[in-house]
Amino acid sequence: MNYLMVFEYCGTNYNGWQVQNGINAPEGNKTVENEILKAIKIITKFDVKLLVSGRTDTGVHALNQVANFKLPFYYDLNMFKAALNGILPRDISVKNIEIVHDSFHATRDTVSKTYLYKINSGSRSPLLSDRSWFIKEELSMNLINESAGFFLGRNNFFNFAKREKEKKFINYYRVITGIEICRKHYGFDIFIEGEGFLRHMVRRIVGTLILCGTGKMNINRLTDMLKGENQAYNIICAPSCGLFLYSVRYRHKIYC
């Protein structure tokens, strides 16, 4: 049986999603994936392989993360969900479990993902300290909205990605299908939807939008930055605490 699971987590206390082994693993090596795998094994007595829509970095949260795994038997879905939530830490919660076609693959079958980034501006909110980026400078929403338009479509995001030294070749072209900015009482939310993302790409897009919004970067530079030329651009990588995996789209359904 192929089980699809949707879950939510606060990434503050975790070293990202993926289980890490070896000398490069952080001290403590506490990851979201490891907590879920342990809970599944306690209930089913099986070691399963989790296939996830996309890995999140240290400190990044998820409102609707999607993963699938296989078991050689059927387990009542409501009981399974309740049992997992009874074992998992309070900062991880299973929202839904369903049975999907045996060929479904949570990673390969992803059509698009939407990330949410929370900006706290004006008055600092203590309740959002681990869930947003506080900006004390005055921001121009007109400049932020105007600069967001430069990222739409297919572009070379070489200057907006973390360099992966162990990989000899990376395709830095990605397609951004939508950016929406919504005013909130605490500041604003930035929604970025795309067919795929490079590591740190969303956080660097957000950092650039903020630079443009404060007037520290001329938006006309964005055209050159998105050509992928290796130049020394002063791009800020927004803190991980404000980033959420908001939704995942598949051909059969959107999980949001």
N, C-alpha and C positions, 0 to 999 in steps of 0.2 A: 504494500500500500504506500502511495506517495502522499505524504502529509504536507500541506502548506500552512505555515504559521505566520500570523501578523502580530508584532509586538512593539511595545513602546519602552524606551529606557532613558534614564538620565545618565549621561556619560561622564559626569563630574569625577566620579571615583574610579574610573576605569582607564586602562591603557589601550583604549580603542576597542574595536570589535574583535579582531582576529587573535586566536591563540598564538602565542609567540614562544618559540623554543630556542635554545642555544645561547651563545655568549652575548648576543645582542638583545636578548629579552630584558625588559626593564625589571628592576627589583620588585618583587611581589607578583609581577606578571598577572595582574587581575584584569581579565577581559570579559566583555559581555558574552562572547561566544562560549567561553569556558564555563561560565555560570549556567548557561542554557544546556550545554552538553551534559553537565553534571546532573542537572535536574531530570533530564530525559532518561539518563541511565538509571537513576534511583527508581524511577517509576517503571520503566520497561525492562531493565536489566540488559539493555543492548547499548553498544557503542555505535552511534550513528554519525554520518557525515552531513554537516549542515552546508547547504548551498544558499548563499545570501545574495540579495539584490545588489548590494554594494557595501564595501567595508567603510566604517567610519573611524576617524582618527581619535586620539586621546582627547577627552573632554567634549566631544561632539555628541549630541543627543539625537534621538529618533522618535518621531510620533507614529510612524507607520513603516517599520522595517519588515521586510518579507524574506522568509527563508523556507526551504523545503528539505525534507529528509524522508528516508524510506524505512519501513518496518515490515517484517514478514507476517504481520497480523493486523486485524482491525481493533482499534481501541475506541470506546465510546468518546466522542469528541468533547461533549460537555464535561464528562468526568476527567478527561485528559487535561483540558484547560484548567479546571479547578485544582487538580492535583499539582500541575506545574506552578500555578500561582501561589499555592500553599508552600512550595519549597523555595522558589526564587526569592532573591533579596527584594526589599521594598522598592528599589529604584529600577526594577525590571518587571514588566507585566505583559502577559500574553493576552492579546485582545480578541483573537479569533483563530480557530483551527478548522481546516476543511480538507477534504480529500480531492485531489486533482489527478489529471491524466498521468499515467506512468512516465510519459516523456517530458513532463513539465520540468523546467530547470530555472530556478529563481534568478540566476545570474544571466544566462544566455538569452532568456526569453524577455528580458526587460526591454520595453519600447522607449520609455523615458522616465526620468525621475525629476521631482521638484524638491528643491531645498528652500528652507525658510531661514532668514537671518534676522534677528531682532536687534534693533538699535534703540537704546535708551538715551534720549536727548532732553535737554532742558533741566528738569529736576531729577536728580539721581534716585533711583528706586532700589532700596536694599533688597526687596523681594526678587528683583531681577538680576542681582549681582552675579549669579552663576548661570544666567540664562540669556544674557544680552551683552552688548558692547556699549559702555557709557561714553558718549561724546559730549564734551563740555563746550566745544567751539560752536559758534552759530553756523547753521547749515542752510544752504539754499536748496529747497526742494525742486525748484525749476532746473537748477544745474544738475542735480542728481538724476532727475527724470530724463533730461537731455542726454547726459552721458550714458545712461542705461541703453539708449537706442543703438549705440555704437556696437554693442556686444551681440545684438540679434543676428541670426543667420549663421553661416559657416565661416569660421575664422581660425587663424593659427594662434593657439593659446600658449605658445612656447614661453612667453614672458609672464604667464600667469600660472605656471605649474612648477611644482617642486622638482628639482633635478633628480632623476633616478640613476645614480652612478652605475648600478649593477646591470642596467639595461642598455644594450648597444644601440637599439633603434626604437624610437617611440614616435607614433603618429600624433602630432600635437593639434591636428585639426579636429574641431568639435562643433556641433550645431546647437546653438541656444534658440529655443523656440518661443520663449517668452520671459519677460521680466516685469513684474508688477510690484509697485510700491504703495503700501496702504498706511495711511496715517492712523496712529493709535494715541491713546491718552498719555502713554509713556514715551512716545517717540514715533517710530514707524517700523513696519515689517517689510522685508524685501523677499519676494518669491522669485526664484530662478528655476526655470524648467529647461531641460536639455536632454538630448538623446544619450549623452554620456559625458562624464567629467573626469578631468585629470586630478591628481592629488593636489590639494590646496587651491584648486582653481576657483571654486566658489568664494572662498575666503579672500582671495586676491582680487577678484572682481569687486566684492563688497568694499575692500580696502581702497580700491581705486575710485569707486563711486563716492566714498566719503572724502577722499582727497579733492575730488572735483567739487563736491558740495561745500567744502570749506574754502575753496578758491586757491588751494595750494598746488593744484595741477590744472593746466589748461586742457580743456576737453578736446581741443584740436590735435593733441598729441596721441589720442587714443587710436587714430587711424594708423599711425606708424607702429604703435605698440602691438597692434593686432596683425601686423604683417609677419611677425615671428622672427624679426631680425634680433640677433644677440647683441643687445646694447644695454648699457647700465641705466635702467629705468628705476626710479625710486618708488617701487610698489610696496604698499603695506599689506601684510597678510593679517586679516582681521582675526581676533582671538577666537579660539575654537568654542568657547563657552556660549557664543550667540548663535551657533549653527545647529539646525535641526534637519534631519531627513523628514520631509513633510509628506510625500506621497510617492507611490511607485505605480507606473502604468504598464499593464500587460495587454495583449490583444483581447483577452477575455474579460478583463476587469481592471478598474483603477482602485488601488487600496489607499484610502485617504481618510 
